[in-house]
Amino acid sequence: MTPEQRETFAALADVLLPAADGMPAASEVDVAGRWLDRVLRVRPDLEPRLERVLALVDGNASQASVERVREEDPAGLQTLVLVATGAYTMSPKVRRRLGYPGQRPRPAYPDEAEWDLRGGLLDPVVERGPIYRRIP
């Protein structure tokens, strides 16, 4: 993405995710930099649709621009929202403020299965026996 496209994306992301209630605005956490790159690396199929949205607003990032995208390209708006929120929530600063540390391994306790299976929860499944289909 060009520097101009990134600038427009950051401004549109700020419209969607402004600073509020102690949370930073999207542009404050580099949504148009490394987090955008990471989103597009994972979902390269979104880049052409995002570029289409950015061309539609032609550098004019405002609430009116977002409304225009909503009316003229609803799928493009979905892409914009998905990419912006995805990039935003990848930021450690945002995750910290949300109280979400990210996915971490949590090994089961030795007696956890016994606790979860008390009361015969899986007895009907065990009685039924194995059911499966061979994969062709």
Helices and strands as residue ranges (DSSP letters): H 3-16, G 26-29, H 34-42, H 46-57, H 63-72, H 74-90, H 92-98, H 112-116, H 123-128
